[in-house]
């Protein structure tokens, strides 16, 4: 009987200690949760509420702004171009990033990956100037042609590749060498070792790199603007072009629906460009 009482007391003490630790963790986490709510979630809720009204007025229209948004041909074009860009840039970025990371690790030249991080800190004007000097033409000569999309594609890849290489290098170097050595002793060739051992281990890094590529593709709007201007070729027309036109030119109610759907990405680029100008 005394043994049972001692076990119950021990379990109660363990439970109380866990509750105290959880309470302390929640208290420490509370300031971050409050800041996240007021700095991130609360503005989104305000944008959603305003998107239910006509323009900047007080006429409640419900989801009509969203209906008009998705029926708009310019918005549909921008969304198609966005998914077209992602369909090309994400797999190319992942494949090239893994290949370069593997080469760097094999030849023990990990520090060279910093070279690919330089484009991510270059101003947009420098990037477009470099592209123009390579093509030996100014953006006014090729910015409104279909060729401009492929130039923009290379620029996006150039600016986003460094992060993928760095993440893949860290992920591959974290793989225990005993696993690779055991596989080699079993007669596995390098391609099989990569496909069946390394790739499953770094699959979480693939997801992270894919998300970063999507995020960074929105940050390249200024390059697209400098290449094609405010009215670029159809293949270069983006969500940010549409957002800027609706917000700064027409001022119609549709911009609030666009602000809620894509405003988090567009605000950072459009407003940043306005400040630079």
C-alpha positions as CSV (number, residue, x, y, z in Angstrom):
1,X,0.0,0.0,0.0
2,X,2.8,2.4,0.9
3,X,4.5,1.6,-2.4
4,X,1.4,2.5,-4.3
5,X,1.1,5.8,-2.4
6,X,4.8,6.6,-3.2
7,X,4.1,5.9,-6.9
8,X,1.1,8.2,-6.9
9,X,3.1,10.9,-5.2
10,X,5.9,10.5,-7.7
11,X,3.6,10.7,-10.7
12,X,1.8,13.7,-9.2
13,X,5.2,15.5,-8.7
14,X,6.2,14.6,-12.3
15,X,2.9,15.9,-13.6
16,X,3.2,19.2,-11.6
17,X,6.7,19.7,-12.8
18,X,5.6,19.3,-16.4
19,X,2.7,21.7,-15.9
20,X,5.1,24.3,-14.4
21,X,7.5,23.9,-17.3
22,X,4.6,24.2,-19.8
23,X,3.3,27.3,-18.0
24,X,6.8,28.9,-18.0
25,X,7.2,28.2,-21.7
26,X,3.7,29.7,-22.5
27,X,4.5,32.8,-20.5
28,X,7.8,33.3,-22.4
29,X,6.0,32.6,-25.7
30,X,3.2,35.1,-25.0
31,X,5.0,38.3,-26.1
32,X,5.8,36.7,-29.4
33,X,2.3,35.6,-29.9
34,X,0.9,39.0,-29.1
35,X,3.4,40.7,-31.5
36,X,2.6,38.2,-34.2
37,X,-1.1,38.8,-33.8
38,X,-0.9,42.6,-33.9
39,X,1.8,42.8,-36.6
40,X,0.7,40.0,-38.9
41,X,-2.8,38.5,-38.2
42,X,-4.6,41.8,-37.2
43,X,-3.6,43.7,-40.5
44,X,-4.8,40.7,-42.5
45,X,-8.1,40.7,-40.7
46,X,-8.5,44.5,-41.4
47,X,-7.6,43.9,-45.1
48,X,-10.3,41.1,-45.3
49,X,-12.9,43.4,-43.6
50,X,-12.2,46.2,-46.0
51,X,-12.3,43.9,-49.0
52,X,-16.0,43.4,-48.2
53,X,-16.8,47.1,-49.0
54,X,-16.9,49.0,-52.2
55,X,-13.7,51.0,-52.7
56,X,-12.9,53.1,-49.7
57,X,-16.5,53.8,-49.0
58,X,-19.0,52.2,-46.6
59,X,-21.1,50.3,-49.1
60,X,-21.1,46.7,-48.1
61,X,-20.8,44.4,-51.1
62,X,-19.8,41.1,-49.5
63,X,-17.7,38.8,-51.7
64,X,-18.5,40.7,-54.9
65,X,-15.0,42.2,-54.9
66,X,-13.6,38.7,-55.0
67,X,-16.0,37.6,-57.7
68,X,-14.9,40.6,-59.8
69,X,-11.3,39.9,-59.1
70,X,-11.4,36.3,-60.3
71,X,-13.4,37.3,-63.4
72,X,-10.9,39.9,-64.3
73,X,-8.8,38.9,-67.4
74,X,-5.7,40.8,-66.3
75,X,-5.7,39.1,-62.9
76,X,-6.2,35.7,-64.6
77,X,-3.2,36.4,-66.9
78,X,-1.1,37.4,-63.9
79,X,-2.0,34.2,-62.0
80,X,-1.2,32.1,-65.1
81,X,2.2,33.8,-65.5
82,X,2.9,33.2,-61.8
83,X,2.2,29.5,-61.9
84,X,4.1,29.3,-65.2
85,X,7.1,30.9,-63.5
86,X,6.9,28.5,-60.5
87,X,6.5,25.5,-62.7
88,X,9.9,26.3,-64.3
89,X,11.9,28.0,-61.6
90,X,11.1,25.6,-58.7
91,X,12.3,22.3,-60.3
92,X,15.3,24.0,-62.0
93,X,16.3,25.7,-58.8
94,X,16.1,22.4,-56.8
95,X,18.0,20.3,-59.4
96,X,20.8,22.8,-60.0
97,X,21.1,23.6,-56.3
98,X,21.5,19.9,-55.3
99,X,24.0,19.4,-58.1
100,X,26.2,22.3,-57.2
101,X,26.0,21.5,-53.5
102,X,27.1,17.9,-54.2
103,X,30.0,19.1,-56.3
104,X,31.1,21.6,-53.7
105,X,31.1,18.9,-50.9
106,X,32.9,16.4,-53.1
107,X,35.7,18.8,-53.9
108,X,35.7,20.4,-50.4
109,X,35.0,23.9,-51.8
110,X,32.1,24.8,-49.5
111,X,33.1,28.4,-49.1
112,X,32.5,29.0,-52.8
113,X,28.8,28.8,-52.2
114,X,29.0,32.4,-50.8
115,X,29.6,33.5,-54.4
116,X,26.0,32.5,-55.3
117,X,24.6,34.5,-52.3
118,X,26.0,37.8,-53.8
119,X,23.1,38.2,-56.3
120,X,20.5,38.2,-53.6
121,X,22.0,41.4,-52.1
122,X,22.5,43.3,-55.3
123,X,20.1,46.1,-56.0
124,X,17.5,45.6,-58.8
125,X,19.1,48.2,-61.0
126,X,22.5,46.5,-60.9
127,X,20.9,43.2,-61.9
128,X,19.1,44.7,-64.9
129,X,22.3,46.6,-65.9
130,X,24.3,43.4,-65.8
131,X,21.7,41.6,-68.0
132,X,21.6,44.6,-70.4
133,X,25.4,44.6,-70.7
134,X,25.4,40.8,-71.4
135,X,22.7,41.2,-74.1
136,X,24.3,44.5,-75.3
137,X,20.9,46.0,-75.5
138,X,18.9,48.3,-73.3
139,X,15.7,47.1,-71.7
140,X,13.7,49.4,-73.9
141,X,14.8,47.3,-76.9
142,X,13.8,43.9,-75.6
143,X,11.8,44.6,-72.4
144,X,8.4,44.4,-74.2
145,X,9.2,41.2,-76.3
146,X,8.6,37.6,-75.3
147,X,12.3,37.2,-74.9
148,X,12.1,39.4,-71.7
149,X,10.4,36.6,-69.8
150,X,13.3,34.2,-70.2
151,X,15.7,37.0,-69.1
152,X,13.6,37.5,-66.1
153,X,13.5,33.7,-65.5
154,X,17.4,33.6,-65.5
155,X,17.5,36.6,-63.1
156,X,15.0,35.0,-60.6
157,X,17.1,31.7,-60.8
158,X,20.3,33.7,-60.3
159,X,19.0,35.5,-57.2
160,X,17.4,32.5,-55.5
161,X,19.9,29.8,-56.2
162,X,22.3,30.8,-53.5
163,X,19.9,30.0,-50.6
164,X,19.1,26.6,-52.1
165,X,22.8,25.7,-52.4
166,X,23.5,26.7,-48.9
167,X,20.6,24.7,-47.4
168,X,21.4,21.6,-49.4
169,X,25.1,21.8,-48.4
170,X,24.1,21.9,-44.7
171,X,21.6,19.1,-45.1
172,X,24.0,16.8,-46.9
173,X,26.9,17.5,-44.5
174,X,24.6,16.5,-41.7
175,X,24.2,13.0,-43.1
176,X,26.3,10.6,-41.0
177,X,29.3,9.3,-43.0
178,X,28.7,5.8,-41.5
179,X,25.5,5.5,-43.5
180,X,27.2,6.4,-46.8
181,X,30.2,4.1,-46.1
182,X,27.9,1.2,-45.2
183,X,26.0,1.7,-48.5
184,X,29.2,1.8,-50.5
185,X,30.4,-1.5,-48.9
186,X,27.2,-3.1,-50.0
187,X,28.0,-2.2,-53.6
188,X,25.8,0.8,-54.1
189,X,26.9,3.1,-56.8
190,X,26.9,7.0,-56.3
191,X,23.7,7.5,-58.2
192,X,21.8,4.9,-56.1
193,X,23.4,6.3,-53.0
194,X,22.1,9.7,-53.8
195,X,18.6,8.6,-54.9
196,X,17.8,6.1,-52.2
197,X,19.8,7.4,-49.2
198,X,20.7,11.1,-49.5
199,X,17.5,12.4,-51.2
200,X,15.0,10.8,-48.7
201,X,17.1,12.2,-45.8
202,X,17.1,15.8,-47.2
203,X,13.5,15.8,-48.3
204,X,12.6,18.4,-45.7
205,X,15.2,20.7,-47.2
206,X,13.6,20.3,-50.6
207,X,10.4,21.6,-49.1
208,X,12.2,24.6,-47.4
209,X,14.0,25.5,-50.7
210,X,10.7,25.3,-52.7
211,X,9.0,27.6,-50.2
212,X,12.0,30.1,-50.3
213,X,12.0,30.0,-54.1
214,X,8.3,30.9,-54.2
215,X,8.9,33.7,-51.6
216,X,11.9,35.1,-53.4
217,X,10.1,35.0,-56.8
218,X,7.8,37.7,-55.4
219,X,10.8,39.8,-54.4
220,X,12.0,40.1,-58.0
221,X,9.1,42.4,-59.1
222,X,11.4,45.4,-59.3
223,X,13.6,43.6,-61.8
224,X,10.5,42.8,-63.8
225,X,9.4,46.4,-63.6
226,X,12.8,47.7,-64.7
227,X,12.8,45.2,-67.6
228,X,9.3,45.7,-68.9
229,X,8.0,48.8,-67.2
230,X,4.4,49.2,-65.9
231,X,3.0,47.7,-69.1
232,X,5.3,44.8,-69.9
233,X,4.9,41.9,-72.4
234,X,2.0,39.5,-71.5
235,X,4.4,36.8,-70.4
236,X,6.0,39.2,-67.9
237,X,2.8,40.6,-66.5
238,X,2.6,39.7,-62.8
239,X,0.3,40.0,-59.7
240,X,2.3,43.1,-58.6
241,X,1.6,44.9,-61.9
242,X,-2.1,44.2,-61.5
243,X,-2.0,45.3,-57.9
244,X,-0.2,48.5,-58.7
245,X,-2.5,49.4,-61.5
246,X,-5.7,48.8,-59.5
247,X,-4.4,50.5,-56.4
248,X,-2.6,53.5,-57.9
249,X,-4.5,54.1,-61.1
250,X,-8.1,53.0,-60.9
251,X,-8.6,53.0,-57.1
252,X,-11.5,50.6,-57.6
253,X,-12.9,48.3,-55.0
254,X,-11.3,45.3,-56.7
255,X,-7.9,46.3,-55.2
256,X,-9.0,45.3,-51.7
257,X,-9.8,41.8,-52.8
258,X,-6.4,41.7,-54.5
259,X,-4.8,43.1,-51.3
260,X,-6.2,40.3,-49.2
261,X,-5.3,37.5,-51.7
262,X,-1.8,38.7,-52.6
263,X,-1.2,41.8,-50.5
264,X,1.4,40.3,-48.2
265,X,3.8,39.7,-51.1
266,X,2.8,42.7,-53.2
267,X,2.9,45.4,-50.5
268,X,6.6,44.6,-49.8
269,X,7.6,45.0,-53.4
270,X,5.3,47.8,-54.7
271,X,5.7,50.0,-51.7
272,X,9.4,49.3,-51.6
273,X,9.7,50.4,-55.2
274,X,7.8,53.6,-54.6
275,X,10.1,54.5,-51.8
276,X,13.2,53.9,-53.9
277,X,11.7,56.1,-56.7
